[in-house]
Amino acid sequence: MSASPDPVDLPSPNFGPRRNGLRPEFVVLHYTAMISAKAALARLCDPGPQVSAHYLICEKGRVFRLVPEEMRAWHAGAGRWRGKDDINSRSIGIELQNRGDHPYCEPQMTALETLLTGIMARWNIPPDGVIGHSDMAPGRKSDPGARFDWRRLALQGLSVWPDAGARESGPRDWPELAARFGYPMDDPDASLAAFRARFRPRYTGPADIEDIRILDRLLHRS
């Protein structure tokens, strides 16, 4: 599957209307956790499992459009972000071909950056609206995983990263700051693990002062 400048339409039957007049305000990034893009596409287009996404990007950078952006794809499942539920009705889902245990390929990241630029412009989604599946469903989901380069996206204005120059207001309660950033707090340990997978890969143990500083910088970034 070689790279293509434009998305290849491969319609999935697994979608419906967005509920209650909701519009996309988030983009949720996933990994497929499958052996190939072909296998992932087969599953996302199979009416049996009832799962889908708006787009899938293979490792060579080819983009497949499975569900129209204005429709509700079935990719996020149960979860919340910033206290909001029904994330499927509030988001656009992008699947990246990756098992979750290896880095993302350069052609794939380049294609993602192009795709995100267009989506964010069309729906007026700010950088902090681009999240991982694990952010909104901590403990249940782990994608796009610790090997995903969030900082790279942030440098292009396509996500957020803690600004070293941002002000710090001093130590506070980690769950309080994490909830303000968007994480659900049903299971604080799971949310801490999701946060660290994104911003501090390989760190373990209880929340520490650096976790608090990172969140404070994210909340007060310039």
N, C-alpha and C positions, 0 to 999 in steps of 0.2 A: 504494500500500500504506500505508494509514493506521495510526496506532498503535492497539494493542489492549491492554486491561489484563491479559489472560491469553495465554499462548502458544497459537498456532494449530498443531494437530497436522498434520504433513505427513510421514508416515513414509517413511524412506529404507530401501531393502533392504540398504544397505551397512553392516553391523555384525555383531558376533558376541559370544560370551561373553568376559568379562575372563579373562585367563589366570592360572593358578597361584593362584587365590583372591585376586588383587589387588583393591584398592578405590581409588576416586579419592582422591588426595592432592594433586593439582595441578589448576588450571584453566589451559588454554592458550588465549590470545587470538590470533585470526587476522584478516587482512583477506582479502576474496574476490579482489581484483585483477581483478574483472570489471565489465562496463559497467552491470549492473543486478542487483538482488536476484533478479529472475525468472530471469535467466540462471544465477546462482549456484545457486539452488534446483534448477533443471533438472539441473545437473551433479552436485550433491550427492545427488540422488535417482536418478541414472542408474547402472544396475548395470555399465555398461561401464568407466568410469574407476576404479571401486572406491574412491571417496573419499566422505567424509561428515563430519558434525560432529553434536554433540548439539543445537546451536541455531544459528540464523542470525538476526541482527537487521538489519532494513532501515534505510535512512536516516531513515525517518519514525517509527522506534521500534517497529515491529511485530515481535514475536518469533515465530519458527517453531521448533517442537520436531520434530526429525527422527529422533532416536535416544533411547530411554529412558536415563536417567542410569546405571542399573545395568548397562547393556550397554557394550561396547567399540566406539566409533565409530572410523573410519579417517581421522584428521585430522592426526596429528602426524608420522608416518613415522619415518625413522631419526633418532636423536639421543639425547642424555642430559641429565639435570639432576641435580645432586648425586650424580653417579656412578651413577645409576639409568637403565636402559634400558627398552624397551617402554613408552614414555610413553603410548601409546594405552590400555594396561591400567591405567595409574595416573592417568588424567586425564579431565576433561570438556572438550570442545572447543567454543568459541564463535566462530563466524564473524561478522564485522562487514562489512556492505556498504561497501566503500571501495576505491578503486583504489590507495591507498597514496601518493598525491601531493597530497592535500588534507585539511583538518581533518575531524574526525568531528563529525557533526551533534549538536546539543543533545538532540533527542528520542531519538536512538540511544544517547547516553551515559547519559541518564536511565534508559532501559530496561535497559541493561547493568548499571547500579548496582543496580537492583531484582532483576535475575536473579542477579547475583553474590551478593547478600545471602542469598538463599534457598539457593543451591547450597552456599555456604560453611557455612551453618548445618546443612544436612542431612548433609553429609559431614565436618563438623568440619575444614575446610580453613583454615589460618591465612593471614593476609595475604601472607606470603612464599611461599605456594604458588600465587599467581596470577602467571603468567609469560607472556611472549610466545613465539610460535613461533620467533622469531629467537634467543631466549635458549637454547633447548634444541637448536637446529640452526643455529648461527652459520655464516655462509658459504653455507649451502644455502638458508636462508629469511631474509626481511627483515621479515615482518609481526609485529606490527601497524604497524611503521614509526615514523619520527621525528615524525610529526604526531599520534601518539596521546598523550593527556594522562594519563600515569601518576600525576603528582602529584595530580591531581584524585581519582583512585581512592584514593590513599594517605591523603588528608585525611579520607576516610570509613571508613578501616580496611579497605579492600578491596584493598590492595596495599601496597608499601613504598616509601619515599622517604628519602633521607639526612637525618637530623635534624641541623640546624646546631648543636644543643646537645649532641650525643653526644660522648663522649670520643674522642680520637685517641691511638693508641698510638705514633705516629711512623712515618716512612717505612719501608716494607717492599717486598718484591717484588710487583709487580702480578699476575703470573700466580698466585702463591700465594694472594693475597687473592681473586682472581676465582674460583679453584677452590673455595675455602672457601665462597664465596657460592653457587656452584652451576654456574658455567660449565664446559663441557667444554674441555679444553686441548689437543686434537689440533691445533688451529690457533689459536695465541694472538692473531694479528692479526685473524682473523675474530671471535673472542670479544670483543676490544677494540672492534671496529666495532659489534657487537650491543649491548654495554654502553653505548657512547656514544649510539647511536640512542635508547636508553631514558632515560639519565640526563644526557647532555651532547650533545644534538643539535647538529650543524654543526661539532663539533670534529674535527680530523684530526691525523695525525702520531703519533709514538710515545707510549706511555703516559707521563703526567707526574704530578707530585706531586698535582694536583687529582684525577686518577683514583684514586690511592691513598687520598687523604683521603675521597673519596666512598664507596669500598668499605669503608674502616675504619669510617665512620659507619654504614653499612648493617649491618655485622656487629656493631656495638655499640649499635644504636639502643635507645632506652628503650622 
